[in-house]
Amino acid sequence: MSFADRRLHMLGIGGAGVSALATVAYAWGAEVSGCDRAASPYSERLERFGIPVAIGHDPGHLEQGMEVVVSSAIGPEEPELLTARDMALPRLHRAQLLAVLTSMVEGVMVLDCRGRVLQVNPALERMFDVTRTEARGHPCSDVFRHPQLDALVSTVLSKRMNEEDEILLHPSGRRLHIEASVIESDRENDACAVLVFHDMTDLRRLEIIRKDFVANVSHELRTPLTSIKGYIEALLDGAKDDPEASTQFLGIILKQSDWLNLILEDLLQLSKIESGQVLFKREPLHIRRVIERTLAMIKPLADKKGHRLASFVDDELPAVLGDEDRLTQVMSNLLDNAVKYTPERGTITVAAHPVSDDAEQPALVTAVELSVTDTGIGIPEQDRPRVFERFYRVDKARSRELGGTGLGLAIVRHIVEGQGGRVWVEANTPTGSRFVVRLPVPQIRQAAD
């Protein structure tokens, strides 16, 4: 793929988008000025491509403007600059051009040489929460009142140079990358600059998540590796000759190796779930069986700490569509955390009952709600929204001491959402936490009378 193709792909525009951007300044400029079309060799040839030209618009400037906008889209490194003469433009009527501009996800704004707004497209209206009527004919600085945007516009118009910048909108937190292209024209109502706004909010958020993930993985893997390396060095330094010390050190190395292996297994499993490689079964199953199976698995761990396990399952619980093995994994993870973070001789309760999400028909069962409640140390309110993030721990030292990888709840969330359900955590009274899983119940449509 050439640099131009890559550039266009990054901007999210193809050939139609390039021609639309190339003609937008003069097409919209003609709409604002309301002039008739000029008769000249340039205009006649350009109008054959469906590009309107207004009196007072120098066709030479038009072609220069087209060159500027196209070059900003394909990049300065492209060896051959496209012009109006060699662009194979389709015959775009005005309605078609406006349809392209209206459907663009990028915001587009056209300014005259004094910085007044000639036109904006609907995407820009949504980005800044302004209307075309409020913007047109007014100075850009008065319409948007954003110092960084004002500075960019001022630089572009005064230096007559293409510029790029990224701005942050308040209070929405939206990040916009701006590409400003200059059109050489000094006429009062002519378009002098075209600004294209790309919404980078999601991309920047994903970049932050990626950086945090890499940092967290590095930290999580470094901890057991550092421990393993330290004890191996101690053995090489002479501890191997002491049977008691060597046995103790080798036991620690084995434990750290198991923890390292557990982290890698959870990472691989989470990666497969997120990438869609894990296919969830959609079979009718009874939650009671899942709860009984999980309680039997977790009972030995609970007995070691003297916990009391209790379960309350509604007798008329409807079946749900799901993957029994994956839901068992969810319940096992939640119960394992409850056992770990509840002081000795605590109480852990598993409950399941039908619920309705239909306000108009409250008697109609639409979901089954499972909950795991403990009398443990609880989770501070400010940390609850983040406990399902990868590697997020409320108490990192305590979590590592208890053998947690920081990935269990992230796996729980992805499995539950893969079954069409929701999971959240809330406080338990007086102490502890309550994790809730809500799974949809398949609705049987009644035949019409």
CORMOBEL-V897175 format. One record per residue. N is the residue number from 1. RES is the residue in one letter. PHI is phi in degrees with one decimal (NA if undefined). Layout:
n: [N:N]
res: [RES:RES]
phi: [PHI:PHI]
//
This chain:
n: [1:2:3:4:5:6:7:8:9:10:11:12:13:14:15:16:17:18:19:20:21:22:23:24:25:26:27:28:29:30:31:32:33:34:35:36:37:38:39:40:41:42:43:44:45:46:47:48:49:50:51:52:53:54:55:56:57:58:59:60:61:62:63:64:65:66:67:68:69:70:71:72:73:74:75:76:77:78:79:80:81:82:83:84:85:86:87:88:89:90:91:92:93:94:95:96:97:98:99:100:101:102:103:104:105:106:107:108:109:110:111:112:113:114:115:116:117:118:119:120:121:122:123:124:125:126:127:128:129:130:131:132:133:134:135:136:137:138:139:140:141:142:143:144:145:146:147:148:149:150:151:152:153:154:155:156:157:158:159:160:161:162:163:164:165:166:167:168:169:170:171:172:173:174:175:176:177:178:179:180:181:182:183:184:185:186:187:188:189:190:191:192:193:194:195:196:197:198:199:200:201:202:203:204:205:206:207:208:209:210:211:212:213:214:215:216:217:218:219:220:221:222:223:224:225:226:227:228:229:230:231:232:233:234:235:236:237:238:239:240:241:242:243:244:245:246:247:248:249:250:251:252:253:254:255:256:257:258:259:260:261:262:263:264:265:266:267:268:269:270:271:272:273:274:275:276:277:278:279:280:281:282:283:284:285:286:287:288:289:290:291:292:293:294:295:296:297:298:299:300:301:302:303:304:305:306:307:308:309:310:311:312:313:314:315:316:317:318:319:320:321:322:323:324:325:326:327:328:329:330:331:332:333:334:335:336:337:338:339:340:341:342:343:344:345:346:347:348:349:350:351:352:353:354:355:356:357:358:359:360:361:362:363:364:365:366:367:368:369:370:371:372:373:374:375:376:377:378:379:380:381:382:383:384:385:386:387:388:389:390:391:392:393:394:395:396:397:398:399:400:401:402:403:404:405:406:407:408:409:410:411:412:413:414:415:416:417:418:419:420:421:422:423:424:425:426:427:428:429:430:431:432:433:434:435:436:437:438:439:440:441:442:443:444:445:446:447:448:449]
res: [M:S:F:A:D:R:R:L:H:M:L:G:I:G:G:A:G:V:S:A:L:A:T:V:A:Y:A:W:G:A:E:V:S:G:C:D:R:A:A:S:P:Y:S:E:R:L:E:R:F:G:I:P:V:A:I:G:H:D:P:G:H:L:E:Q:G:M:E:V:V:V:S:S:A:I:G:P:E:E:P:E:L:L:T:A:R:D:M:A:L:P:R:L:H:R:A:Q:L:L:A:V:L:T:S:M:V:E:G:V:M:V:L:D:C:R:G:R:V:L:Q:V:N:P:A:L:E:R:M:F:D:V:T:R:T:E:A:R:G:H:P:C:S:D:V:F:R:H:P:Q:L:D:A:L:V:S:T:V:L:S:K:R:M:N:E:E:D:E:I:L:L:H:P:S:G:R:R:L:H:I:E:A:S:V:I:E:S:D:R:E:N:D:A:C:A:V:L:V:F:H:D:M:T:D:L:R:R:L:E:I:I:R:K:D:F:V:A:N:V:S:H:E:L:R:T:P:L:T:S:I:K:G:Y:I:E:A:L:L:D:G:A:K:D:D:P:E:A:S:T:Q:F:L:G:I:I:L:K:Q:S:D:W:L:N:L:I:L:E:D:L:L:Q:L:S:K:I:E:S:G:Q:V:L:F:K:R:E:P:L:H:I:R:R:V:I:E:R:T:L:A:M:I:K:P:L:A:D:K:K:G:H:R:L:A:S:F:V:D:D:E:L:P:A:V:L:G:D:E:D:R:L:T:Q:V:M:S:N:L:L:D:N:A:V:K:Y:T:P:E:R:G:T:I:T:V:A:A:H:P:V:S:D:D:A:E:Q:P:A:L:V:T:A:V:E:L:S:V:T:D:T:G:I:G:I:P:E:Q:D:R:P:R:V:F:E:R:F:Y:R:V:D:K:A:R:S:R:E:L:G:G:T:G:L:G:L:A:I:V:R:H:I:V:E:G:Q:G:G:R:V:W:V:E:A:N:T:P:T:G:S:R:F:V:V:R:L:P:V:P:Q:I:R:Q:A:A:D]
phi: [NA:-68.8:-59.9:-61.7:-62.0:-63.5:-63.1:-64.9:-64.6:-63.9:-76.9:77.4:-129.6:-106.1:-60.4:-63.4:-68.7:-64.8:-65.0:-65.6:-67.4:-67.6:-102.8:-61.7:-61.2:-82.9:-63.5:-73.0:-62.7:-66.2:-65.0:-71.9:-79.0:68.0:-85.0:-79.5:-75.3:-86.2:-106.7:-159.4:-57.0:-65.5:-66.2:-62.0:-68.6:-71.1:-69.7:-66.2:-89.4:86.2:-100.4:-73.3:-126.1:-102.9:-60.0:94.8:-100.6:-67.4:-58.2:-62.7:-64.5:-58.9:-66.0:-61.3:-61.6:-63.4:-61.8:-62.4:-66.4:-65.0:-64.8:-68.6:-81.8:-96.0:97.1:-71.2:-76.3:-65.4:-65.9:-113.6:-79.2:-73.6:-126.4:-64.1:-71.6:-111.4:-84.5:-82.6:-80.1:-73.0:-79.2:-101.0:-75.3:-58.9:-63.7:-66.6:-61.0:-64.0:-64.8:-63.1:-64.9:-68.0:-86.1:-65.3:-80.3:-79.8:-80.4:-128.7:-135.0:-113.3:-120.1:-89.1:-69.0:-98.3:86.1:-83.3:-79.0:-87.7:-164.8:-135.8:-98.4:-59.0:-62.3:-69.7:-58.7:-70.5:-62.9:-104.8:56.8:-127.6:-106.5:-60.4:-63.1:-68.7:-91.4:-63.3:84.1:-108.3:-60.4:-56.2:-64.9:-78.1:-77.6:-100.3:48.3:-125.5:-54.2:-68.8:-67.2:-59.1:-64.8:-63.3:-62.0:-61.1:-66.1:-63.3:-74.6:-80.5:-92.6:53.3:-130.7:-69.9:-138.2:-132.5:-162.6:-129.2:-121.5:-115.4:-94.1:-114.0:-93.6:-68.9:78.5:-73.5:-106.9:-122.6:-95.4:-112.1:-117.7:-105.4:-115.5:-98.2:-117.1:-73.7:-156.8:-112.1:-69.7:-59.9:-100.7:-80.3:-75.3:-109.3:-151.0:-117.7:-111.0:-111.7:-108.9:-108.2:-78.2:-104.5:-57.5:-65.1:-63.7:-66.1:-64.0:-66.4:-64.0:-65.7:-61.6:-63.6:-62.9:-62.5:-64.2:-61.8:-64.1:-67.4:-61.9:-58.9:-67.3:-65.5:-77.4:-66.5:-59.6:-68.2:-65.6:-63.0:-64.0:-61.5:-61.3:-63.4:-73.4:-66.0:-61.6:-63.7:-65.2:-67.0:-78.1:133.4:-66.4:-64.8:-81.1:-100.4:-55.1:-67.6:-67.1:-64.9:-63.3:-64.5:-66.1:-65.9:-64.2:-67.5:-60.8:-62.9:-63.4:-67.7:-66.2:-62.3:-64.3:-61.6:-64.3:-64.7:-61.6:-64.7:-63.7:-65.6:-63.4:-64.3:-65.5:-64.3:-63.4:-65.6:-65.9:-67.6:-87.1:81.6:-76.7:-94.7:-98.4:-84.8:-72.0:-124.6:-117.0:-62.5:-145.4:-103.6:-62.5:-56.2:-65.4:-63.3:-65.9:-62.2:-64.0:-71.6:-62.0:-64.2:-72.3:-89.7:-57.4:-58.0:-67.0:-66.6:-63.5:-62.5:-101.3:72.4:-76.4:-103.4:-99.6:-132.9:-137.2:-133.6:-119.3:-60.6:-65.6:-107.4:-73.7:-74.1:-75.5:-120.8:-93.6:-173.3:-105.9:-61.1:-64.3:-70.3:-69.1:-63.9:-62.7:-62.1:-65.2:-62.7:-65.0:-65.1:-69.0:-61.3:-64.3:-61.6:-65.6:-64.8:-99.3:-109.0:-57.0:-54.7:61.3:-93.4:-124.7:-122.6:-120.2:-111.7:-135.1:-149.1:-153.9:-76.2:-137.2:-124.1:-101.2:-97.3:-66.7:-78.2:-129.5:-62.3:-81.2:-82.9:-77.7:-113.7:-157.2:-114.6:-109.9:-105.5:-142.1:-121.3:-115.7:-130.2:-111.1:-84.5:-76.5:77.9:-125.7:-55.7:-57.9:-70.4:-94.8:-59.8:-64.2:-107.7:-66.4:-91.8:-80.7:-66.1:67.3:-82.0:-132.0:-72.0:-124.3:-63.7:-63.7:-66.3:-64.4:-65.7:-61.4:-89.8:88.6:-81.1:-94.3:81.8:-115.5:-58.3:-71.8:-65.2:-65.5:-57.3:-61.0:-67.4:-66.7:-62.8:-66.0:-67.4:-93.9:83.1:-107.9:-132.8:-140.1:-153.4:-127.9:-140.9:-76.9:-105.3:-103.6:-87.6:-136.1:99.4:-133.2:-133.0:-94.4:-120.8:-119.4:-116.9:-114.5:-71.2:-101.7:-62.5:-94.9:-93.9:-75.0:-79.3:-67.7:-67.2:-67.6]
//
